[in-house]
Each structure stands twice: as C-alpha cells, then as structure tokens.
Amino acid sequence: MLTDERDVALFFLGWRSFVDDADTVLAEHGLGRMHHRVLYVVARSPGISVGELAGALGISRQALHRPLSDLRRRDLVTGDISARSGRERSLSATAEGQALERAATGPQLAHLSAVFDAAGPAAVEGWRRIMRDLAHDAVTQAPAATRHLVDGGRAGHA
C-alpha cells in the first residue's frame, strides 16, 4: 500500500488532538507535556531510578532534571535512597501525583475509547499492529522500564 504526505499530516494532527486532551489538564497545574511523560512512567514503575527513567523516556538525565525537580518540589514525585545503591534515588508518584497523572491520562483514554468504539474491533487491532510496528525498534532497544509499559509485564525493579 502506498503512503503519501497526507498520512504524515493525519498522524501529526491525530497526535496533536490526543496530547491536547492531557495538555489542558496539565496547564491548569502549570505543568507541561514532559511532566506528564515523567508522571506516566513513574506512576507505572514505582521504584524506578533516575537513570532508568531517563532511559525509559529516551532523554538525558540533564533534560530530565528540570521536570523531575518541578514534580518533586510540588510533592507529586518522591525520591528515596534506593535499596540497590545509596547513590541512586528510587522514584515513586505520591497519591497526589498519581491523581494528577490519572486526570491527565483519563481524557486520553476516553478519547481513544470513543474512537475505538466507532472504528470497531478489526480497525483497533489494525491500529495496534501499526503502532507496535512503528514502536518496534524503540521498544526492542528500550530498558525494562519502558518495555513493561507495552508488554503488560512488570518493570524490572525491586
């Protein structure tokens, strides 16, 4: 099947519509998309280290510093000394952080649910296959903290 520029445009516009759902909630709290990405992973990977989180997000520790500091300062994420190493921090979302993450992700789930219901099961399975194929290299090379998000398993943390 041939693709053209319209496929890229549809992907971009679909993505923008999808992230707008969360962006609206986050903006009410003075937070942005990176904060949501951090909260999303930390909420699903309690005990994740800063290095593992940076790897899961595909960013450097330096790029992670500001949004993680913001979330810690607001008591949305905690960082305790890791049981594995006194040099590592073990990150977890607080109850307030989990609630904010659910408030931001909830509209995205509702958006997908409505689109999935309208499209039907065959289209949903086709979409999931396309997304798995698009993400294949990133997932294959990703740390356990990322892979478990899509494979349904638990993160590789203590």
DSSP file (Angstrom, degrees, kcal/mol; ACC not computed):
  #  RESIDUE AA STRUCTURE BP1 BP2  ACC     N-H-->O    O-->H-N    N-H-->O    O-->H-N    TCO  KAPPA ALPHA  PHI   PSI    X-CA   Y-CA   Z-CA
    1    1 A M              0   0    0      0, 0.0     2,-0.3     0, 0.0     0, 0.0   0.000 360.0 360.0 360.0 136.3    0.0    0.0    0.0
    2    2 A L        -     0   0    0      1,-0.0     2,-0.3     0, 0.0     0, 0.0  -0.588 360.0-158.3 -85.1 143.9    1.3    3.4   -0.9
    3    3 A T        -     0   0    0     -2,-0.3     2,-0.3     3,-0.0    -1,-0.0  -0.804  10.5-176.6-113.2 161.2    1.6    6.2    1.6
    4    4 A D    >>  -     0   0    0     -2,-0.3     3,-1.6     1,-0.0     4,-0.9  -0.851  47.6 -77.2-144.8-176.9    1.8    9.9    1.0
    5    5 A E  H 3> S+     0   0    0      1,-0.3     4,-2.3    -2,-0.3     5,-0.2   0.766 120.7  67.8 -58.0 -27.8    2.2   13.2    2.8
    6    6 A R  H 3> S+     0   0    0      1,-0.2     4,-2.9     2,-0.2    -1,-0.3   0.844  94.9  57.1 -63.5 -31.6   -1.4   13.1    4.0
    7    7 A D  H <> S+     0   0    0     -3,-1.6     4,-2.3     2,-0.2    -1,-0.2   0.909 108.1  46.2 -65.3 -40.8   -0.6   10.1    6.2
    8    8 A V  H  X S+     0   0    0     -4,-0.9     4,-2.8     2,-0.2    -2,-0.2   0.919 113.2  49.8 -65.7 -43.1    2.1   12.1    7.9
    9    9 A A  H  X S+     0   0    0     -4,-2.3     4,-3.0     2,-0.2     5,-0.2   0.917 111.5  48.2 -62.4 -43.7   -0.3   15.0    8.3
   10   10 A L  H  X S+     0   0    0     -4,-2.9     4,-2.8     2,-0.2     5,-0.2   0.907 111.9  49.7 -63.3 -41.1   -3.0   12.8    9.7
   11   11 A F  H  X S+     0   0    0     -4,-2.3     4,-2.6     2,-0.2    -2,-0.2   0.944 113.6  46.0 -61.4 -47.7   -0.5   11.2   12.1
   12   12 A F  H  X S+     0   0    0     -4,-2.8     4,-2.6     2,-0.2    -2,-0.2   0.934 116.1  44.3 -60.1 -48.6    0.6   14.7   13.3
   13   13 A L  H  X S+     0   0    0     -4,-3.0     4,-2.3     2,-0.2    -1,-0.2   0.876 113.6  50.7 -68.0 -37.2   -2.9   16.1   13.6
   14   14 A G  H  X S+     0   0    0     -4,-2.8     4,-2.3    -5,-0.2    -1,-0.2   0.921 111.7  48.1 -63.2 -43.6   -4.1   12.9   15.4
   15   15 A W  H  X S+     0   0    0     -4,-2.6     4,-2.8    -5,-0.2     5,-0.3   0.919 110.5  51.6 -62.2 -44.3   -1.2   13.1   17.8
   16   16 A R  H  X S+     0   0    0     -4,-2.6     4,-1.9     1,-0.2    -1,-0.2   0.915 110.7  47.7 -61.0 -43.1   -1.9   16.8   18.4
   17   17 A S  H  X S+     0   0    0     -4,-2.3     4,-0.9     1,-0.2    -1,-0.2   0.903 112.7  50.4 -62.2 -41.4   -5.5   16.1   19.2
   18   18 A F  H >X S+     0   0    0     -4,-2.3     4,-0.7     1,-0.2     3,-0.6   0.927 113.5  42.5 -64.9 -46.7   -4.5   13.3   21.5
   19   19 A V  H 3X S+     0   0    0     -4,-2.8     4,-2.9     1,-0.2     3,-0.3   0.781 102.3  68.7 -75.4 -25.1   -2.0   15.2   23.5
   20   20 A D  H 3X S+     0   0    0     -4,-1.9     4,-1.9    -5,-0.3    -1,-0.2   0.854  91.7  63.0 -58.7 -33.1   -4.3   18.3   23.7
   21   21 A D  H <X S+     0   0    0     -4,-0.9     4,-0.8    -3,-0.6    -1,-0.2   0.929 113.0  32.8 -57.0 -46.9   -6.5   16.2   26.0
   22   22 A A  H  X S+     0   0    0     -4,-0.7     4,-2.7    -3,-0.3     5,-0.2   0.869 111.5  63.4 -78.2 -38.0   -3.8   15.9   28.6
   23   23 A D  H  X S+     0   0    0     -4,-2.9     4,-2.7     1,-0.2    -2,-0.2   0.862  99.3  55.5 -56.7 -37.6   -2.2   19.4   27.9
   24   24 A T  H  X S+     0   0    0     -4,-1.9     4,-1.1     2,-0.2    -1,-0.2   0.926 111.1  43.3 -62.0 -45.8   -5.4   21.1   29.0
   25   25 A V  H  < S+     0   0    0     -4,-0.8     4,-0.5    -3,-0.2     3,-0.4   0.925 115.4  49.1 -65.0 -45.7   -5.4   19.3   32.4
   26   26 A L  H ><>S+     0   0    0     -4,-2.7     5,-2.5     1,-0.2     3,-1.7   0.885 104.3  58.7 -63.8 -40.0   -1.7   19.9   32.9
   27   27 A A  H ><5S+     0   0    0     -4,-2.7     3,-1.5     1,-0.3    -1,-0.2   0.834  96.2  62.9 -60.7 -32.7   -1.9   23.6   32.0
   28   28 A E  T 3<5S+     0   0    0     -4,-1.1    -1,-0.3    -3,-0.4    -2,-0.2   0.730 109.5  41.6 -62.7 -20.8   -4.3   24.1   34.9
   29   29 A H  T < 5S-     0   0    0     -3,-1.7    -1,-0.3    -4,-0.5    -2,-0.2   0.254 119.3-108.5-109.1   8.8   -1.5   23.0   37.2
   30   30 A G  T < 5S+     0   0    0     -3,-1.5     2,-0.3     1,-0.3    -3,-0.2   0.781  80.5 124.4  69.1  26.7    1.2   25.0   35.4
   31   31 A L      < -     0   0    0     -5,-2.5    -1,-0.3    -8,-0.1     2,-0.2  -0.744  44.5-149.5-117.1 164.9    2.8   21.8   34.1
   32   32 A G     >  -     0   0    0     -2,-0.3     4,-1.6    -3,-0.1     3,-0.3  -0.562  38.3 -77.8-125.2-172.1    3.6   20.6   30.6
   33   33 A R  H  > S+     0   0    0      1,-0.2     4,-2.3     2,-0.2     5,-0.1   0.837 123.3  54.8 -59.9 -39.3    3.9   17.5   28.4
   34   34 A M  H  > S+     0   0    0      1,-0.2     4,-2.4     2,-0.2    -1,-0.2   0.887 105.3  54.0 -65.5 -37.1    7.3   16.4   29.8
   35   35 A H  H  > S+     0   0    0     -3,-0.3     4,-2.8     1,-0.2    -1,-0.2   0.912 108.9  49.6 -60.0 -41.3    5.8   16.5   33.3
   36   36 A H  H  X S+     0   0    0     -4,-1.6     4,-3.1     2,-0.2    -2,-0.2   0.921 108.8  51.4 -64.2 -44.3    3.1   14.2   32.1
   37   37 A R  H  X S+     0   0    0     -4,-2.3     4,-2.0     2,-0.2     5,-0.2   0.920 112.4  46.6 -59.0 -44.0    5.5   11.8   30.5
   38   38 A V  H  X S+     0   0    0     -4,-2.4     4,-2.8     1,-0.2     5,-0.3   0.951 114.7  46.0 -63.5 -49.6    7.5   11.6   33.7
   39   39 A L  H  X S+     0   0    0     -4,-2.8     4,-2.7     1,-0.2     5,-0.2   0.896 110.0  55.5 -60.1 -40.8    4.4   11.1   35.9
   40   40 A Y  H  X S+     0   0    0     -4,-3.1     4,-1.0    -5,-0.2    -1,-0.2   0.934 114.2  38.2 -58.5 -48.7    3.1    8.5   33.5
   41   41 A V  H  X S+     0   0    0     -4,-2.0     4,-0.8    -5,-0.2     3,-0.4   0.930 117.2  49.2 -71.5 -45.2    6.2    6.3   33.7
   42   42 A V  H >< S+     0   0    0     -4,-2.8     3,-0.7     1,-0.2    51,-0.4   0.895 108.7  53.9 -62.9 -39.7    6.9    6.8   37.4
   43   43 A A  H 3< S+     0   0    0     -4,-2.7    -1,-0.2    -5,-0.3    -2,-0.2   0.813 115.8  39.6 -64.3 -28.8    3.3    6.0   38.3
   44   44 A R  H 3< S+     0   0    0     -4,-1.0   111,-0.3    -3,-0.4    -1,-0.2   0.453 120.2  45.5 -98.9  -2.4    3.6    2.7   36.4
   45   45 A S  S X< S-     0   0    0     -4,-0.8     3,-1.8    -3,-0.7    -1,-0.2  -0.441  75.4-169.7-137.8  61.1    7.1    1.9   37.5
   46   46 A P  T 3  S+     0   0    0      0, 0.0    46,-0.2     0, 0.0    -3,-0.1  -0.275  76.2  26.5 -56.9 136.1    7.3    2.6   41.3
   47   47 A G  T 3  S+     0   0    0     44,-2.7   111,-0.2     1,-0.3    45,-0.2   0.469  83.8 154.5  90.7   2.9   10.9    2.4   42.5
   48   48 A I  E <   -A   91   0A   0     -3,-1.8    43,-3.2    43,-0.7    -1,-0.3  -0.360  40.3-126.4 -63.9 141.7   12.4    3.4   39.1
   49   49 A S  E  >  -A   90   0A   0     41,-0.2     4,-2.5     1,-0.1     5,-0.2  -0.431  20.8-110.6 -83.8 164.7   15.8    5.1   39.3
   50   50 A V  H  > S+     0   0    0     39,-0.6     4,-2.6     1,-0.2     5,-0.2   0.914 120.4  49.7 -61.0 -43.1   16.5    8.4   37.7
   51   51 A G  H  > S+     0   0    0      2,-0.2     4,-2.2     1,-0.2    -1,-0.2   0.906 111.2  48.3 -63.0 -42.2   18.8    6.7   35.2
   52   52 A E  H  > S+     0   0    0      2,-0.2     4,-2.7     1,-0.2    -1,-0.2   0.895 111.4  51.0 -64.8 -39.5   16.1    4.2   34.3
   53   53 A L  H  X S+     0   0    0     -4,-2.5     4,-2.1     2,-0.2    -2,-0.2   0.926 109.2  49.8 -63.9 -45.0   13.5    6.9   34.0
   54   54 A A  H  X>S+     0   0    0     -4,-2.6     5,-2.4     1,-0.2     4,-0.9   0.918 113.3  47.4 -59.3 -42.9   15.8    8.9   31.6
   55   55 A G  H  <5S+     0   0    0     -4,-2.2     3,-0.4     1,-0.2    -2,-0.2   0.901 109.8  52.4 -64.5 -41.4   16.3    5.8   29.6
   56   56 A A  H  <5S+     0   0    0     -4,-2.7    -1,-0.2     1,-0.2    -2,-0.2   0.860 114.4  42.8 -63.0 -35.3   12.6    5.0   29.5
   57   57 A L  H  <5S-     0   0    0     -4,-2.1    -1,-0.2    -5,-0.2    -2,-0.2   0.589 108.9-124.5 -86.8 -11.5   11.8    8.5   28.3
   58   58 A G  T  <5S+     0   0    0     -4,-0.9     2,-0.3    -3,-0.4    -3,-0.2   0.845  72.3 112.5  71.1  33.4   14.7    8.4   25.8
   59   59 A I      < -     0   0    0     -5,-2.4    -1,-0.3    -6,-0.2    -2,-0.1  -0.838  69.9 -96.7-130.9 169.0   16.2   11.6   27.2
   60   60 A S     >  -     0   0    0     -2,-0.3     4,-1.6     1,-0.1     5,-0.1  -0.409  32.3-114.6 -80.5 161.0   19.4   12.6   29.1
   61   61 A R  H  > S+     0   0    0      1,-0.2     4,-1.4     2,-0.2    -1,-0.1   0.874 119.2  57.1 -60.1 -36.3   19.5   13.0   32.9
   62   62 A Q  H  > S+     0   0    0      1,-0.2     4,-0.6     2,-0.2     3,-0.3   0.913 106.3  47.3 -62.0 -43.5   20.2   16.7   32.2
   63   63 A A  H  4 S+     0   0    0      1,-0.2    -1,-0.2     2,-0.2    -2,-0.2   0.798 112.8  51.0 -67.8 -27.7   17.0   17.0   30.2
   64   64 A L  H  X S+     0   0    0     -4,-1.6     4,-2.4     1,-0.2     5,-0.3   0.733  90.6  81.8 -79.1 -23.9   15.1   15.2   33.0
   65   65 A H  H  X S+     0   0    0     -4,-1.4     4,-2.7    -3,-0.3     5,-0.2   0.896  90.7  45.0 -53.4 -52.8   16.4   17.4   35.8
   66   66 A R  H  X S+     0   0    0     -4,-0.6     4,-2.5     2,-0.2    -1,-0.2   0.949 116.3  41.6 -63.5 -53.1   14.0   20.3   35.5
   67   67 A P  H  > S+     0   0    0      0, 0.0     4,-2.2     0, 0.0    -1,-0.2   0.901 117.5  48.8 -64.2 -36.5   10.7   18.5   35.1
   68   68 A L  H  X S+     0   0    0     -4,-2.4     4,-2.4     2,-0.2    -2,-0.2   0.912 111.1  49.8 -67.7 -40.5   11.6   16.0   37.8
   69   69 A S  H  X S+     0   0    0     -4,-2.7     4,-2.8    -5,-0.3    -1,-0.2   0.911 110.0  51.7 -61.6 -42.1   12.7   18.7   40.1
   70   70 A D  H  X S+     0   0    0     -4,-2.5     4,-1.7    -5,-0.2    -2,-0.2   0.934 111.7  46.3 -58.4 -46.6    9.4   20.5   39.5
   71   71 A L  H  <>S+     0   0    0     -4,-2.2     5,-3.0     1,-0.2     6,-1.1   0.874 114.0  47.6 -67.3 -37.6    7.4   17.4   40.3
   72   72 A R  H ><5S+     0   0    0     -4,-2.4     3,-1.6     4,-0.2    -1,-0.2   0.911 109.7  52.9 -68.6 -41.9    9.4   16.7   43.4
   73   73 A R  H 3<5S+     0   0    0     -4,-2.8    -2,-0.2     1,-0.3    -1,-0.2   0.836 110.2  48.5 -62.3 -33.0    9.1   20.3   44.6
   74   74 A R  T 3<5S-     0   0    0     -4,-1.7    -1,-0.3    -5,-0.2    -2,-0.2   0.367 115.5-117.8 -87.4   4.6    5.3   20.0   44.2
   75   75 A D  T < 5S+     0   0    0     -3,-1.6    22,-0.3     2,-0.2    21,-0.3   0.854  82.8 120.2  58.9  38.2    5.3   16.7   46.1
   76   76 A L  S   <S+     0   0    0     -5,-3.0    18,-2.0     1,-0.3     2,-0.4   0.651  77.8  29.4 -97.6 -23.2    4.0   14.8   43.1
   77   77 A V  E    S-B   93   0A   0     -6,-1.1     2,-0.3    16,-0.3    -1,-0.3  -0.996  72.2-154.2-135.7 139.8    7.0   12.5   43.0
   78   78 A T  E     -B   92   0A   0     14,-3.1    14,-1.9    -2,-0.4     2,-0.4  -0.833   1.3-156.6-111.1 154.5    9.2   11.3   45.8
   79   79 A G  E     +B   91   0A   0     -2,-0.3    12,-0.2    12,-0.2     2,-0.2  -0.859  17.4 175.8-133.6  99.7   12.8   10.3   45.6
   80   80 A D  E     -B   90   0A   0     10,-2.1    10,-4.1    -2,-0.4     2,-0.2  -0.611  44.9 -84.9 -98.1 160.8   14.1    8.0   48.4
   81   81 A I  E     -B   89   0A   0      8,-0.2     8,-0.2    -2,-0.2     5,-0.1  -0.471  54.9-113.9 -64.0 131.4   17.5    6.4   48.6
   82   82 A S        -     0   0    0      6,-2.3     6,-0.2     3,-0.6    -1,-0.1  -0.356   5.2-136.9 -70.6 145.0   17.4    3.2   46.6
   83   83 A A  S    S+     0   0    0      1,-0.2     3,-0.1    -2,-0.1    -1,-0.1   0.750 105.9  56.5 -68.6 -24.4   17.7   -0.2   48.3
   84   84 A R  S    S+     0   0    0      1,-0.3     2,-0.3     2,-0.0    -1,-0.2   0.835 124.4   0.2 -77.4 -34.0   20.1   -1.2   45.4
   85   85 A S    >   -     0   0    0      3,-0.1     3,-1.4    -3,-0.1    -3,-0.6  -0.955  54.1-137.5-159.9 134.3   22.6    1.6   45.9
   86   86 A G  T 3  S+     0   0    0     -2,-0.3    -1,-0.1     1,-0.3    -3,-0.1   0.631 106.9  60.7 -66.7 -12.6   23.0    4.6   48.2
   87   87 A R  T 3  S+     0   0    0     -6,-0.1     2,-0.3     2,-0.0    -1,-0.3   0.600  95.6  75.4 -88.9 -13.4   23.9    6.6   45.2
   88   88 A E  S <  S-     0   0    0     -3,-1.4    -6,-2.3    -6,-0.2     2,-0.4  -0.667  71.4-137.1-100.8 154.2   20.6    6.1   43.4
   89   89 A R  E     - B   0  81A   0     -2,-0.3     2,-0.7    -8,-0.2   -39,-0.6  -0.922  11.2-144.5-106.8 135.8   17.2    7.6   44.0
   90   90 A S  E     -AB  49  80A   0    -10,-4.1   -10,-2.1    -2,-0.4     2,-0.3  -0.898  22.8-151.3-100.9 112.4   14.1    5.4   43.9
   91   91 A L  E     +AB  48  79A   0    -43,-3.2   -44,-2.7    -2,-0.7   -43,-0.7  -0.614  21.4 166.8 -92.7 142.6   11.3    7.4   42.4
   92   92 A S  E     - B   0  78A   0    -14,-1.9   -14,-3.1    -2,-0.3     2,-0.4  -0.988  35.5-113.8-146.6 151.2    7.6    7.0   43.1
   93   93 A A  E     - B   0  77A   0    -51,-0.4   -16,-0.3    -2,-0.3   -17,-0.1  -0.699  31.4-132.0 -83.2 136.2    4.5    9.0   42.5
   94   94 A T     >  -     0   0    0    -18,-2.0     4,-2.9    -2,-0.4     5,-0.2  -0.264  32.9 -97.2 -74.1 172.7    2.7   10.4   45.5
   95   95 A A  H  > S+     0   0    0      1,-0.2     4,-2.1     2,-0.2     5,-0.1   0.902 130.0  48.5 -58.6 -40.2   -1.0    9.9   45.9
   96   96 A E  H  > S+     0   0    0    -21,-0.3     4,-2.3     2,-0.2    -1,-0.2   0.888 111.0  50.4 -67.3 -38.6   -1.4   13.5   44.6
   97   97 A G  H  > S+     0   0    0    -22,-0.3     4,-2.5     2,-0.2    -2,-0.2   0.902 110.3  49.3 -64.7 -41.5    0.9   12.7   41.7
   98   98 A Q  H  X S+     0   0    0     -4,-2.9     4,-2.4     2,-0.2    -2,-0.2   0.900 110.8  50.7 -64.2 -40.0   -1.0    9.6   40.8
   99   99 A A  H  X S+     0   0    0     -4,-2.1     4,-2.2    -5,-0.2    -2,-0.2   0.909 111.7  46.9 -65.1 -41.6   -4.3   11.5   40.9
  100  100 A L  H  X S+     0   0    0     -4,-2.3     4,-2.1     2,-0.2    -2,-0.2   0.914 111.3  51.6 -66.5 -41.5   -2.9   14.2   38.6
  101  101 A E  H  X S+     0   0    0     -4,-2.5     4,-2.8     1,-0.2     5,-0.3   0.921 111.7  47.1 -60.8 -43.5   -1.5   11.6   36.2
  102  102 A R  H  X S+     0   0    0     -4,-2.4     4,-2.7     1,-0.2    -1,-0.2   0.882 110.0  53.4 -64.9 -37.8   -4.9    9.9   36.1
  103  103 A A  H  < S+     0   0    0     -4,-2.2    -1,-0.2     2,-0.2    -2,-0.2   0.861 115.2  40.7 -65.1 -34.8   -6.6   13.2   35.5
  104  104 A A  H  X S+     0   0    0     -4,-2.1     4,-0.6     2,-0.1    -2,-0.2   0.882 121.7  40.0 -80.0 -40.0   -4.3   13.9   32.5
  105  105 A T  H  X S+     0   0    0     -4,-2.8     4,-2.4    -5,-0.2     3,-0.3   0.793 101.2  73.8 -80.7 -28.8   -4.3   10.4   31.1
  106  106 A G  H  X S+     0   0    0     -4,-2.7     4,-2.5    -5,-0.3     5,-0.2   0.901  95.7  48.1 -53.6 -49.4   -8.0    9.8   31.7
  107  107 A P  H  > S+     0   0    0      0, 0.0     4,-2.4     0, 0.0    -1,-0.2   0.846 110.5  53.4 -62.8 -31.2   -9.2   12.1   28.9
  108  108 A Q  H  X S+     0   0    0     -4,-0.6     4,-2.7    -3,-0.3    -2,-0.2   0.923 109.7  47.3 -67.1 -42.9   -6.7   10.4   26.5
  109  109 A L  H  X S+     0   0    0     -4,-2.4     4,-2.7     2,-0.2    -1,-0.2   0.909 112.9  49.1 -63.0 -41.3   -8.1    7.0   27.4
  110  110 A A  H  X S+     0   0    0     -4,-2.5     4,-2.4    -5,-0.2    -2,-0.2   0.901 110.6  51.0 -64.6 -40.2  -11.7    8.3   26.9
  111  111 A H  H  X S+     0   0    0     -4,-2.4     4,-2.2     2,-0.2    -2,-0.2   0.949 113.2  44.5 -61.3 -50.3  -10.7    9.8   23.5
  112  112 A L  H  X S+     0   0    0     -4,-2.7     4,-3.3     1,-0.2     5,-0.2   0.909 111.6  54.1 -60.8 -41.9   -9.2    6.5   22.4
  113  113 A S  H  X S+     0   0    0     -4,-2.7     4,-2.8     1,-0.2    -1,-0.2   0.915 109.2  47.4 -59.9 -44.3  -12.2    4.6   23.7
  114  114 A A  H  X S+     0   0    0     -4,-2.4     4,-1.9     2,-0.2    -1,-0.2   0.917 115.3  45.2 -64.1 -43.0  -14.6    6.7   21.7
  115  115 A V  H  X S+     0   0    0     -4,-2.2     4,-2.1     2,-0.2    -2,-0.2   0.914 114.0  49.6 -67.2 -42.3  -12.6    6.4   18.6
  116  116 A F  H  X S+     0   0    0     -4,-3.3     4,-2.5     2,-0.2    -2,-0.2   0.916 109.2  51.8 -62.6 -44.0  -12.1    2.6   19.1
  117  117 A D  H  < S+     0   0    0     -4,-2.8    -1,-0.2    -5,-0.2    -2,-0.2   0.903 112.9  45.4 -59.7 -41.0  -15.8    2.1   19.7
  118  118 A A  H  < S+     0   0    0     -4,-1.9    -1,-0.2    -5,-0.2    -2,-0.2   0.854 115.3  47.1 -70.3 -34.4  -16.6    3.9   16.4
  119  119 A A  H  < S-     0   0    0     -4,-2.1     4,-0.4    -5,-0.1    -2,-0.2   0.829 104.1-134.9 -79.5 -33.0  -13.9    2.1   14.4
  120  120 A G     X  -     0   0    0     -4,-2.5     4,-2.1    -5,-0.2     3,-0.2  -0.055  29.7 -68.5  92.8 161.2  -14.7   -1.5   15.6
  121  121 A P  H  > S+     0   0    0      0, 0.0     4,-2.5     0, 0.0     5,-0.2   0.838 127.4  53.1 -59.5 -39.8  -12.5   -4.3   16.8
  122  122 A A  H  > S+     0   0    0      1,-0.2     4,-2.0     2,-0.2    -2,-0.1   0.920 111.6  46.2 -64.7 -42.2  -10.8   -5.1   13.4
  123  123 A A  H  > S+     0   0    0     -4,-0.4     4,-2.6    -3,-0.2    -1,-0.2   0.891 111.6  52.4 -66.2 -39.2   -9.7   -1.5   13.0
  124  124 A V  H  X S+     0   0    0     -4,-2.1     4,-2.7     2,-0.2    -2,-0.2   0.929 109.7  48.1 -63.0 -45.3   -8.5   -1.3   16.6
  125  125 A E  H  X S+     0   0    0     -4,-2.5     4,-2.0     1,-0.2    -1,-0.2   0.889 111.9  50.7 -63.2 -37.9   -6.4   -4.5   16.1
  126  126 A G  H  X S+     0   0    0     -4,-2.0     4,-2.4     2,-0.2    -2,-0.2   0.910 110.5  49.1 -63.3 -43.0   -5.0   -3.0   12.9
  127  127 A W  H  X S+     0   0    0     -4,-2.6     4,-2.8     1,-0.2    -2,-0.2   0.926 110.6  50.3 -62.3 -45.4   -4.1    0.3   14.7
  128  128 A R  H  X S+     0   0    0     -4,-2.7     4,-2.6     1,-0.2    -1,-0.2   0.884 110.1  50.6 -61.8 -37.8   -2.4   -1.7   17.5
  129  129 A R  H  X S+     0   0    0     -4,-2.0     4,-2.5     2,-0.2    -1,-0.2   0.933 111.0  48.4 -65.2 -44.6   -0.4   -3.6   14.9
  130  130 A I  H  X S+     0   0    0     -4,-2.4     4,-2.8     2,-0.2    -2,-0.2   0.930 113.1  47.4 -60.4 -45.7    0.6   -0.4   13.2
  131  131 A M  H  X S+     0   0    0     -4,-2.8     4,-2.4     2,-0.2    -2,-0.2   0.903 111.4  50.6 -65.5 -40.6    1.7    1.2   16.5
  132  132 A R  H  X S+     0   0    0     -4,-2.6     4,-0.8    -5,-0.2    -1,-0.2   0.919 112.9  47.1 -60.8 -42.4    3.6   -1.9   17.6
  133  133 A D  H >< S+     0   0    0     -4,-2.5     3,-0.5     2,-0.2     4,-0.4   0.905 112.4  48.8 -66.9 -41.4    5.4   -1.9   14.2
  134  134 A L  H 3< S+     0   0    0     -4,-2.8     4,-0.3     1,-0.2     3,-0.3   0.894 118.7  40.0 -62.4 -39.3    6.2    1.8   14.5
  135  135 A A  H 3X S+     0   0    0     -4,-2.4     4,-3.0    -5,-0.2     5,-0.3   0.491  86.5 104.5 -88.4  -4.3    7.5    1.4   18.0
  136  136 A H  H <X S+     0   0    0     -4,-0.8     4,-2.9    -3,-0.5     5,-0.2   0.882  82.4  41.3 -49.2 -55.9    9.3   -1.9   17.4
  137  137 A D  H  > S+     0   0    0     -4,-0.4     4,-2.1    -3,-0.3    -1,-0.2   0.916 117.0  48.6 -62.2 -43.5   12.9   -0.6   17.3
  138  138 A A  H  > S+     0   0    0     -4,-0.3     4,-0.6     1,-0.2    -1,-0.2   0.906 115.3  44.5 -63.5 -41.5   12.3    1.8   20.2
  139  139 A V  H >< S+     0   0    0     -4,-3.0     3,-0.7     2,-0.2    -2,-0.2   0.914 111.8  52.4 -69.7 -42.4   10.7   -0.9   22.4
  140  140 A T  H 3< S+     0   0    0     -4,-2.9    -2,-0.2    -5,-0.3    -1,-0.2   0.879 116.5  39.3 -61.0 -39.0   13.3   -3.5   21.5
  141  141 A Q  H 3< S+     0   0    0     -4,-2.1    -1,-0.2    -5,-0.2    -2,-0.2   0.498  98.1 105.4 -88.5  -5.3   16.2   -1.2   22.5
  142  142 A A  S << S-     0   0    0     -3,-0.7   -86,-0.1    -4,-0.6    -3,-0.0  -0.348  75.2-106.9 -79.7 154.9   14.4    0.2   25.5
  143  143 A P    >>  -     0   0    0      0, 0.0     3,-2.3     0, 0.0     4,-2.2  -0.290  40.6 -97.7 -69.9 165.3   15.1   -0.6   29.1
  144  144 A A  H 3> S+     0   0    0      1,-0.3     4,-2.3     2,-0.2     5,-0.2   0.814 121.9  69.3 -54.1 -31.8   12.7   -2.8   31.0
  145  145 A A  H 34 S+     0   0    0      1,-0.2    -1,-0.3     2,-0.2    10,-0.1   0.722 110.6  32.7 -62.8 -21.0   11.2    0.4   32.5
  146  146 A T  H X> S+     0   0    0     -3,-2.3     3,-1.4     2,-0.1     4,-0.6   0.822 114.3  56.4 -98.3 -45.8    9.8    1.1   29.0
  147  147 A R  H >X S+     0   0    0     -4,-2.2     4,-2.0     1,-0.3     3,-1.4   0.873 100.5  58.9 -57.7 -39.6    9.1   -2.3   27.6
  148  148 A H  H 3X S+     0   0    0     -4,-2.3     4,-1.0     1,-0.3    -1,-0.3   0.767  94.7  66.9 -63.8 -22.5    6.9   -3.3   30.5
  149  149 A L  H <4 S+     0   0    0     -3,-1.4    -1,-0.3    -5,-0.2    -2,-0.2   0.806 114.5  27.2 -66.8 -28.2    4.6   -0.4   29.6
  150  150 A V  H << S+     0   0    0     -3,-1.4    -2,-0.2    -4,-0.6    -1,-0.2   0.629 119.0  53.9-108.8 -17.3    3.6   -2.0   26.3
  151  151 A D  H  < S-     0   0    0     -4,-2.0    -3,-0.2     2,-0.1    -2,-0.2   0.501 101.1-122.1 -98.2  -2.6    4.1   -5.7   27.1
  152  152 A G  S  < S+     0   0    0     -4,-1.0    -4,-0.1     1,-0.2    -3,-0.1   0.458  72.3 119.6  81.5  -1.4    1.8   -5.8   30.2
  153  153 A G        -     0   0    0     -6,-0.2     2,-0.3     1,-0.1    -1,-0.2  -0.224  69.3 -89.7 -86.4-178.4    4.6   -7.1   32.4
  154  154 A R        -     0   0    0      1,-0.1    -1,-0.1    -3,-0.1  -109,-0.1  -0.636  43.4-101.8 -91.4 151.4    6.1   -5.6   35.5
  155  155 A A        -     0   0    0   -111,-0.3     2,-1.8    -2,-0.3   -10,-0.1  -0.326  36.5-108.1 -65.9 154.5    9.0   -3.3   35.4
  156  156 A G  S    S+     0   0    0      2,-0.0     2,-0.3  -111,-0.0   -11,-0.1  -0.404  76.5 121.3 -84.5  61.4   12.4   -4.8   36.4
  157  157 A H              0   0    0     -2,-1.8  -109,-0.1   -13,-0.1  -110,-0.1  -0.849 360.0 360.0-122.3 158.6   12.6   -3.0   39.8
  158  158 A A              0   0    0     -2,-0.3  -111,-0.1  -111,-0.2    -1,-0.1   0.410 360.0 360.0 -86.1 360.0   13.0   -4.1   43.3
